[in-house]
Amino acid sequence: MELDPVIKNRRVKIKRGIRLSRRLERKRKLKRILLIVAGIVVLVGVLAGGFGFRFLGQFSKYLTSLKPKTASLNRNVESSGAPSKPKLGDKVIFLVMGVQTEDGKVSVDETLTLFCDLKEGILNGISIPKDTFIEIPGLGFERVGGMLSSGKDSTAVSAIQNLFGIELHGYVKLDYLDLERIMDKNDFEKVFKLAIDSDILSDHKEKISEAIEKMDPQEDISVVPLPVKNHAVGEGIYYEPDKDRMEELLAVLWGVRIKKEETVRAMVLNGCGVPGIAGEVADKLINMGYQVVGTKNADNFSYEETQILVYGEHNEVSTNIQKTLGVGIIVNRSITQDLADIVVVVGKDYVSDEGE
């Protein structure tokens, strides 16, 4: 991830001049943001949407249809791919979820990803509609509102990191009504005070809160919606992230530029039948910096050994994945496809972290 400064300081001797230049720059930036959001193309595609779901399922069967005759390269390497807590710098990005519980099930009603520039005194957020479909580790292509259905907060963090291609500092959970009131008034200094749960360190929360309290709600704080494409399925509508517009928005709003040529796309298939195993492996790949484009069942659950299928020149990547998982037969595929660079078929030899 390459961070570009969102606002450049001008060397002005007069204090009032500094404040004025920063406000003008923010207004120009806001205009660019509004142009991006206003330029979102709305697509309605019943057939296209249905075809996408069917294609992913058919493709997973195609990928695993040819079983390689290769010697096992299983290794026990002490590397779990677990995330490490990032240090608090001048810029921090974290996830905020407004949740509600009904019949014992927790759902996410409001989702925000907030970028806080502690030095410049700026808070910018992107809100994600709960009916937006994204890749959620262990759940596959699902609504954002259901990303806590696995019971793991880390699943939600991994899903949003995978969507934006960035590292999150952590998460905050609030009652969805509290978050709605905060958003209505741009009253974000109350985010941590009203939190139900958070994995952000206490001293980090204090520093972020102190920075937000000093901000002008009208001048320094803004939240815009995630650019999406609309798809109609029957009588319902679901949203798909508009990746091109989203990348433009990240560059303008947060100063984050994603290098597409460096992004390795991975798909994880459950080939052993253990519930949740594909999601666990997907979490590890996301924490390694790869983009997970799908988690599904393989064509069958009889894979004794884990397979790492490689499409293109990704030998170093496949070796790193093998070391992280501790198992894996690396197989170079000569066929071409444009969905994934690496496909991991999890076999019975993979030892789950939860089973240790």
C-alpha positions in Angstrom: 0.0 0.0 0.0 1.4 3.4 -1.0 0.2 6.4 1.0 0.2 9.7 -0.8 -0.4 12.9 1.3 -4.0 13.9 1.0 -3.3 17.6 1.8 0.0 19.3 1.2 1.0 22.0 3.7 1.9 25.4 2.3 4.6 27.4 3.8 2.7 30.5 4.9 3.9 32.7 7.7 0.5 34.0 8.7 -1.5 31.5 10.8 -4.7 32.6 9.3 -3.3 32.0 5.8 -2.5 28.4 6.7 -6.0 27.7 7.9 -7.5 29.3 4.8 -5.3 27.3 2.4 -6.2 24.1 4.1 -10.0 24.8 3.8 -9.7 25.7 0.2 -7.8 22.5 -0.5 -10.5 20.5 1.3 -13.2 22.1 -0.8 -11.4 21.2 -4.0 -10.9 17.7 -2.8 -14.6 17.4 -1.8 -15.6 18.5 -5.3 -13.4 15.7 -6.8 -15.1 13.2 -4.5 -18.6 14.4 -5.4 -17.7 14.1 -9.1 -16.5 10.5 -8.6 -19.6 9.5 -6.7 -21.9 11.3 -9.1 -20.2 9.6 -12.0 -21.1 6.1 -10.8 -22.7 4.0 -13.6 -25.9 2.3 -12.5 -26.2 -1.1 -14.2 -29.3 -3.3 -14.0 -28.5 -6.9 -15.1 -30.7 -9.8 -14.0 -29.1 -12.2 -16.5 -25.6 -10.9 -15.9 -26.0 -11.2 -12.1 -27.3 -14.7 -12.3 -24.6 -15.8 -14.7 -21.9 -14.5 -12.4 -23.1 -16.7 -9.5 -23.4 -19.8 -11.8 -20.1 -19.2 -13.4 -18.2 -19.2 -10.1 -19.6 -22.5 -9.1 -18.9 -24.1 -12.4 -15.4 -22.7 -12.6 -14.4 -24.2 -9.2 -15.3 -27.6 -10.6 -13.3 -27.0 -13.7 -10.2 -25.9 -11.8 -10.1 -29.1 -9.8 -11.2 -31.5 -12.5 -7.6 -32.6 -13.3 -5.9 -34.2 -10.4 -2.1 -33.9 -10.6 0.3 -36.9 -10.1 2.9 -35.1 -8.1 5.0 -36.0 -5.1 3.9 -34.4 -1.8 5.9 -31.4 -0.6 4.3 -31.2 2.8 6.2 -29.2 5.3 5.7 -28.2 8.9 6.8 -24.5 9.0 6.0 -22.3 12.0 4.2 -19.5 10.1 0.5 -19.0 10.6 -0.1 -15.9 8.5 -1.7 -14.3 11.5 -2.1 -10.5 11.4 0.2 -8.4 13.5 -1.1 -5.2 15.3 0.0 -2.2 13.3 1.6 0.7 15.1 -0.3 4.0 15.4 1.1 6.5 12.9 -0.1 9.9 11.7 -2.7 8.1 9.5 -5.0 5.3 10.7 -7.8 3.4 8.9 -10.2 1.4 11.0 -13.6 -0.4 10.6 -16.8 0.8 12.4 -19.8 -1.6 12.5 -23.3 -0.7 13.6 -24.8 -4.0 14.7 -28.1 -5.4 15.8 -29.1 -8.7 17.4 -32.4 -10.5 16.4 -33.3 -14.0 17.5 -29.7 -14.4 18.8 -28.2 -13.6 15.4 -25.9 -10.6 14.9 -26.1 -8.6 11.7 -24.3 -5.5 10.5 -26.7 -2.7 9.7 -24.2 0.1 9.1 -20.6 -0.3 7.9 -18.1 2.5 7.8 -14.4 2.5 7.0 -12.8 5.6 8.6 -9.5 7.2 7.6 -8.2 9.5 10.4 -5.2 11.9 9.7 -4.1 12.7 13.3 -1.6 15.3 12.1 -3.8 17.2 9.7 -7.0 16.8 11.7 -9.1 15.2 9.1 -11.6 12.3 9.3 -12.9 10.8 6.0 -15.1 7.8 5.8 -16.6 5.4 3.2 -20.0 3.9 4.0 -20.9 0.4 2.6 -24.5 -0.5 2.0 -25.5 -3.6 3.9 -26.8 -5.3 0.8 -23.5 -4.9 -1.0 -22.1 -8.3 -2.0 -18.4 -8.9 -1.4 -16.1 -11.9 -0.8 -16.3 -12.8 2.9 -13.8 -15.5 4.0 -15.6 -18.7 4.8 -19.0 -17.4 3.5 -18.2 -16.7 -0.1 -19.9 -14.0 -2.1 -22.3 -12.6 0.6 -23.9 -9.4 1.8 -21.9 -7.1 4.0 -24.7 -7.2 6.5 -24.0 -10.9 7.1 -20.2 -10.8 7.6 -20.6 -11.5 11.4 -22.7 -14.6 10.9 -19.6 -16.7 11.4 -19.3 -15.3 14.9 -15.8 -14.0 14.3 -15.1 -10.3 14.2 -11.8 -11.1 12.4 -13.9 -12.3 9.5 -15.4 -8.8 9.0 -12.0 -7.2 9.2 -10.5 -9.6 6.7 -13.5 -9.0 4.3 -13.1 -5.2 4.3 -9.3 -5.5 4.0 -9.8 -7.8 1.1 -12.3 -5.3 -0.5 -10.1 -2.3 -0.3 -6.7 -3.9 -0.5 -5.5 -2.1 2.6 -4.5 -3.0 6.2 -7.0 -2.0 8.9 -5.9 -0.8 12.3 -8.8 -2.7 13.9 -12.5 -2.6 14.4 -15.2 -0.9 16.6 -18.7 -2.3 17.1 -21.6 -0.1 18.2 -25.4 -0.5 18.4 -26.6 0.5 15.0 -28.9 3.2 16.4 -26.0 4.8 18.2 -24.0 4.8 14.9 -26.9 6.3 13.0 -27.1 9.2 15.5 -23.3 9.7 15.2 -23.5 9.8 11.4 -26.4 12.2 11.4 -24.5 14.8 13.5 -20.9 14.0 12.4 -20.4 13.3 16.1 -17.6 10.8 15.6 -15.8 11.6 18.9 -18.4 9.4 20.5 -17.4 6.3 18.5 -15.2 4.8 21.1 -17.3 6.0 24.1 -20.4 4.2 22.8 -18.5 1.1 21.6 -19.8 -2.4 22.4 -16.5 -4.0 21.5 -13.2 -3.0 19.9 -9.8 -4.6 19.3 -8.0 -1.3 19.1 -5.5 -0.6 21.9 -6.8 1.7 24.7 -4.0 4.3 24.2 -4.6 4.3 20.5 -8.3 4.9 21.0 -7.5 7.8 23.3 -5.2 9.5 20.7 -7.7 9.0 17.9 -10.5 10.4 20.0 -8.5 13.4 21.0 -7.7 14.2 17.4 -11.4 13.9 16.4 -12.5 16.1 19.3 -10.4 18.9 17.8 -12.0 18.7 14.4 -14.7 20.9 13.0 -17.6 18.6 12.1 -18.5 20.6 9.0 -15.0 21.4 7.7 -12.9 18.4 8.7 -15.2 15.4 8.7 -16.9 13.8 5.7 -18.5 10.4 4.8 -19.3 9.3 1.3 -21.0 6.1 0.0 -19.0 3.3 -1.6 -19.4 3.5 -5.4 -21.5 0.5 -6.5 -23.3 -1.0 -9.4 -26.9 -2.1 -9.0 -28.1 -5.5 -10.0 -31.7 -6.7 -10.0 -32.3 -10.4 -9.1 -36.0 -11.2 -9.2 -37.8 -8.5 -7.1 -34.6 -7.8 -5.1 -31.6 -5.6 -5.7 -28.1 -6.2 -4.7 -25.0 -4.0 -5.0 -21.6 -4.8 -6.4 -18.6 -2.6 -5.6 -17.5 -0.5 -8.7 -13.8 -1.3 -8.4 -12.6 1.3 -10.9 -14.6 4.1 -9.2 -13.6 2.7 -5.8 -9.9 2.9 -6.6 -10.3 6.5 -7.7 -12.2 7.3 -4.5 -9.4 5.8 -2.3 -6.8 7.8 -4.1 -8.6 11.1 -3.7 -10.1 10.6 -0.3 -7.4 8.7 1.5 -4.3 9.1 -0.7 -4.2 5.3 -1.2 -3.1 4.0 -4.5 -3.4 0.3 -5.3 -0.8 -1.1 -7.6 -2.9 -3.5 -9.7 0.1 -5.3 -11.2 1.3 -6.3 -7.7 -2.1 -7.7 -6.6 -2.2 -11.5 -6.5 -5.7 -13.0 -6.8 -6.3 -16.2 -4.9 -9.3 -18.6 -4.7 -9.7 -21.1 -1.9 -11.6 -24.3 -2.3 -12.7 -26.7 0.5 -11.5 -30.1 -0.7 -11.7 -31.9 2.7 -15.3 -31.2 3.9 -14.3 -29.5 7.2 -16.8 -26.6 7.8 -15.1 -23.2 7.7 -11.7 -24.5 6.6 -11.7 -22.4 3.4 -12.5 -19.3 5.3 -9.6 -19.9 7.7 -7.1 -20.4 4.9 -8.6 -17.3 3.1 -7.9 -15.2 6.2 -4.3 -16.3 6.1 -3.9 -15.3 2.5 -5.5 -11.9 3.0 -3.1 -11.3 5.9 -0.3 -12.2 3.6 -1.4 -9.4 1.3 -3.2 -11.4 -1.4 -6.7 -10.7 -2.7 -9.2 -13.5 -2.2 -11.7 -13.6 -5.1 -13.6 -16.6 -3.9 -14.1 -19.3 -1.3 -16.2 -22.3 -2.3 -16.4 -26.1 -2.0 -14.2 -28.1 -4.4 -15.7 -30.7 -6.8 -15.5 -33.3 -4.0 -14.2 -33.6 -0.4 -11.8 -36.5 -1.0 -8.6 -34.5 -1.4 -6.0 -36.2 0.9 -3.4 -33.5 0.2 -3.6 -29.8 -0.2 -3.0 -28.5 -3.7 -1.6 -25.0 -4.6 -2.5 -24.5 -8.3 -0.4 -21.8 -10.0 -1.5 -19.9 -13.1 1.3 -17.7 -14.5 4.6 -16.7 -13.0 3.9 -16.9 -9.3 6.4 -19.4 -8.0 7.5 -17.3 -5.1 4.0 -16.6 -4.1 3.1 -20.3 -4.1 6.2 -21.2 -2.1 5.2 -18.5 0.5 1.7 -19.9 0.8 3.1 -23.4 1.2 5.3 -22.3 4.0 2.4 -20.5 5.7 0.0 -23.4 5.5 2.7 -25.9 6.4 1.4 -28.2 3.6 0.7 -28.2 -0.1 1.6 -29.7 -3.5 2.6 -26.9 -5.8 1.2 -27.5 -9.3 1.9 -25.2 -12.3 -1.1 -25.0 -14.6 -0.6 -24.4 -18.3 -4.3 -23.5 -19.0 -5.2 -19.9 -19.0 -8.0 -18.2 -17.0 -8.6 -14.7 -15.8 -10.3 -15.3 -12.4 -7.4 -16.2 -10.1 -3.6 -16.4 -10.1 -3.5 -19.0 -7.3 -6.1 -21.6 -6.4 -5.6 -23.4 -3.0 -7.6 -26.7 -2.7 -7.5 -27.5 1.1 -7.0 -31.2 1.7 -7.2 -33.4 4.7 -3.5 -32.9 5.5 -4.1 -29.3 6.5 -4.2 -28.8 10.3 -6.7 -26.1 11.3 -5.6 -23.6 13.9 -8.7 -24.4 15.9 -7.8 -28.0 16.0 -4.4 -27.5 17.5 
